Amino acid sequence: MSVSRKSFLIGTAALSTTALLAACGSSKNSSKSSSGQGDGKTIQVKHVFGTTDVPEGVTRIATIAWANQDVVLALGTMPVGFYKQTWGVEDGSGMLPWTKQKVDELVAKGETAPTLFDDTSGTPFEAINATKPEVILAAYSGLEKEDYEKLSKIAPTVAYPQIPWGTPWRETITMDATAIGRKDEGDKLVADLEKQVADTVAAYPQITGKAAAFCYTADGDASKFGFYTTADPRTAFLSDLGMKVPASVEKASKEKPDAFNVDIASENVDMLSDFDLIVMYGEEGDLAGLQASTLLSQVPAISKGAIAFVGNNNAQAASTNPGPLSIPWGIANYVKLIAAAADKAK
């Protein structure tokens, strides 16, 4: 039931408040020379560190952090490299199942397998440079300015729009797709995913309008309970599923607009009384421990067992941080788990 720091970092963001800062335009490339693509025109993408000019027609695309590689793969292109995935990976491949499936499909068509960058000791500049990228995508990341500047010396780099680890899945797709000259395809991908989500949710009307929060415990300690704010994609995605953000989560999110999670001391659990249901890492067997807590058992959602446990450090758990490939892979089971929790919230 515990949630690691790694799982904090792999997902997070505001659905309605984070403005999309990506813009597409053409201009002469005065700041960077790339591989001589096209006629020297560039695509401009705005982000937290400024504006990046990406040469039109790039084909060697590297990505860092989380989900960016899935945007490129979903558009049918193989990245030259991306970060090795660890949290949620169960087969030792360095890729989550939805990523691996797409990579395998493209390899079968003759594409070269990507380099998997190991970020265990920080941003792997040398490994990224070795792939000779023409652009580096990091629309969903926690990229620091110093690292951004170093990466920009390797290739034009697109950082996140506003909040570290806070880019909603739609904006991640739009920014990354815009940067590689495929904005229209990115828009279609977003529309297709929205339809898939809507079609799935339609089969479970009991979840509509429920006040739902994505929660966690720290290191398995029930006394260290918390929830993800509206500056986190996991919380934002619950709204995509037709549920509403509890007033207590909205309030805490406004008080700490740059935070993606809020720890709640056990003595303050009364603020969680407006949760109809909870989504959290862990297994069904963890419910007994929460209900055994004198204080947490006072939370109606916990006392009723209205909790959707999504696993811990497995693919299902990782898929709760939505992306262009993880949504199709996990949406059916995810919504089914939430619907079962909603049934107990009545």
N, C-alpha and C positions, 0 to 999 in steps of 0.2 A: 504494500500500500504506500510505501515511501516514494517520493519523487526526487530524482537526482538533480543536481545543478545542471547537468547536461540536458535533461528533459525540459528544464526551464528555458534554456537557450534555444532549443529547437522549435519553439513556437511562440508567437506573441503579437496582438495588435488591435488598433481601433478601427472598427468597420466604418463608422460614420464620420469620425473626426479627423482621420488622417487624410489630408488632401493629396490627390495624385499630382505629382509635380513633373511627370514625364511629358515632354512635348516633342513633337516630330517636326523637323524643318530641314531645309537645305541651306548650306553656306559653304564657302571655301574653307578648306581645312588648313587653318593658319597655325594651329598649335601643335599638331602631331602628324608625323608621317606614318602611314601604316604600310600595307603591302601593295600599295598602288591599285587598290580596288577602284573600279568604276572610273569616273572622270574627275575625281578629287572632291566630289560632294560629300557632305557628312550629314548624319542624323544627330540632332542635338537632344540630349536628355538631361533634364534638371534633376538634381538630388540634393541631399543635405550639405554636401561639400562644394556645390557649385554646378557648373554645366559641363558635360562631357560631349565632345564631338567624336562620333563613331563613324568611320568611313563606311559609305554605302557598299553593300555587297560582301560583307565579312562572311567567311566560312569557317575560320578557325576560332571557335568560341570556347573559352574556359569559364567555369563558374566556381564560386566559393560559397561556403556556408551551406544553407539548407534550402531545398525546393527549387532553386534557380535552375539546376540541371534538368529538373523535371519539366520546366517550361520549354526548354530547348528540345528535349526528347519528345514531348507531346506534340510539338510542331514538326516532328519527323526528321530532326537533324541530330547527329551525334556530336556531343561536345568533345573537344580534344582532351579535356580533363575536368574532373570535379572532385570535391572532398569525399574521401572515404567515409561511409556512413557506419556508425557503430551502435548508437542507441536504437534499440528495436530490431536490429539485424539478428536473425536467428540461425543463419546458415553459413556464417563466416565468409560470405562473398564480398563484404564491404559495401553492399547495396541493399536497400530495402526492396521487398519483392516487386513493387510496382515499377521501381527504377530498373531493376535487373531484367524484368520481363521486356521492357522497351529496348534496353541495351541489347539483349539477346536477339530480339527481332531485327534490329538494324545490323548487327554483326552477321546474322544469317543472310542478309541482303548484300553483304560485301563490305560493310563499313568497318573501319578499324576500331577496335575496342579502346575505350578511353583510359587515360592515366588516372589512377585514383590517388589524390593528394592526401598525405597524412598530416593533419593539423594538430597532432598530439602536443607538439612543442611550440605551437603558434603558427602563424601564416607561413606556409611553405613556399617562399618566394622563388627559390632555385628550381623547385620541381615545376612550378607554374611557368616560369620563364622557359624551361626546357621544352615545353609543348608549343612554343612559338605562337601564342594566341594573338588574334587580331582585335579581340575585345574580351574583357573580363566582366562577368555579370555578378552583381551582389545586391540586387534590389531587395532581397530579403536576407538580412544579415545584421550583425552587430559590428561591422567594420569600423575600426578606429581611424581617425584622420591620418595618423602617421603611417599606418599600413596602406591606407588608400593612396597616399602620395607615393609610396614605394611601388605599389602595384601599377600606378599610372605611368611609371617609367618603363614598365614592361609592355603595357598596352592600354588603350583607353578603358577606363574602369567606371562602371555605373554602380554607385552606392545606393543606399536606401533613401526614401524621400524625406523622412522626418525623425521617426523614433527608432532607435536600435531594436532589432528583433520585433518591430511593430508594423510591418507592411502587410496589410490584408491580402488574401490570396488573389483577389481580382487585380489589385494594383501591382502585385508581383508579376502576374502574367502580362499585364499591359506594359509595364516598364521594360521588362526583359524583351518582350516581343517587339516593342518599338525600337529598342536599341539595335536589334539585328535586322531592322527593316521589314518586319512582318506584323505590323500593328493590326492590320485587318484580320489576319489569321488569328492573332491573339484575341481580338474582340469576338470572333466566332467561337473560339475555344471557351471563353467566359460564358457566352450565351448557351452553348451546349451543356456546360457543367451546371449552370443555373437550372436548366430544364431537367437534367438528371436528378438534381437535388429535389426540385419541386415534385417530380413524379414519384420519387421515393417517399417523401413526407406525406403525400396525399393518401397513402395507404394506412397512415397512423394518425387519424384526426385527434386522438387523445393528447398529443403533445402540443398542439397548437395553443398558444397563449399561456403556457405554463411558465412560471418564473424559475429559470434554471441557472445554476452557476457551476463552473468547472472548478473543482476544489482539489486539494492535495494535503497530505501530511508530510512533515519534514522528518526524514530518516525513520519513518515508521512510528514516530512518536505522536500519539493522538492528542497530546497536549499542545502540539505545534501544528495547528490547523490553519489553513488559509485558502484563498481563492485567487483566481486570475482576474485581472481587471479588464475593462473594455479596451485597453491598449494591448490586448493579446488575441491572436487569431482564433484560439480555441474558444474563448468567450464569444467573440464576434460570430463564429460559425454557428453557435447555438441560436443566434438570431436568424441566421439564414434558414435554420430548420423550423422557423415559425414560433419559437419561444421568445420570451421577453427577459430582459435583464432585471434582476431583483433591484428594488430601490436602494438597498444597502450597498450593492455592488456599484451602482451608478454613482452614489454619493462618495464612496471611497475612491472611485476612479477619478472623479472631478477634483478631489482633494490632493491626489497624487497622479497628475496627468502623464507623467513620464515613467511611472512604475507599471510593470506588467503583472505583479502579484502583490498581495497584501496578506501578511501573517496576522492571525487573530488569536489573541491570548484566550485561553479556555474560559477565563472569567468574563469574557466579553462575547460569548457565543450567542447571547440574546439578539445580537444584531443579525444573526442568520435566520431568524424566525420567519422571514418573508421568502425563504427558499421553498418552492413547491417540490423541486427535485434537485438532485446533485449528480453531476458527472465527475468521476474521479478515477485516478489510477488505482489499481489493486484488483483483488479477486473477491468473489462473493463471500468467501470465508472471512474476509476482513470486516464484514459488517458487525459481527459479534463484538469485536474489540471496540468499535466506535460506540455501539449501544451500551457497552459496559462502562463507558466513561460517564461519571456522574453529571458532568456539565454538558458534554456533547449529546448525550441522550435526550437532553431537553430540546434539541433542535427538531422540529416536527418532521422534516425530511428524513432525518436519521432514525428517529424513533419508529417511523412508519416503514423504514427500509426502502424508501424511494430514492435509491442510489443506483446509477448505472456504472458498474465497475468495468473499465475498459482494458484491464490487464496492466502489466508493468514491465517496461523494457522489452516489449514484443511489438510485432508489426501492427496489431490492432491499436495498441496504445499510441504508437508513432503516427498512425493515420489520423488521429484526432486533431493534429495540426494540419489543416487542409492545404492541399496543393493540387495541381492539374492532373496528376496521376494517382495520388492517394485518395482523392474523392471518389473516382469510379471504383477503385479497389475496395474501399472500406465502407462506403455510405450505407449499403443495405444492412449490414450487421450492426453498424453504429446506431442507426435510427431504431432498429429493432430493440437494442438494449435500452435505449432511452424510453421507448414506448412502454417497455415492461416496468420501468421505474415510474413512469407517469401513471400507470394503472394503480400503483400502490399509493400514489399521492392523493387519490380521491378521498 
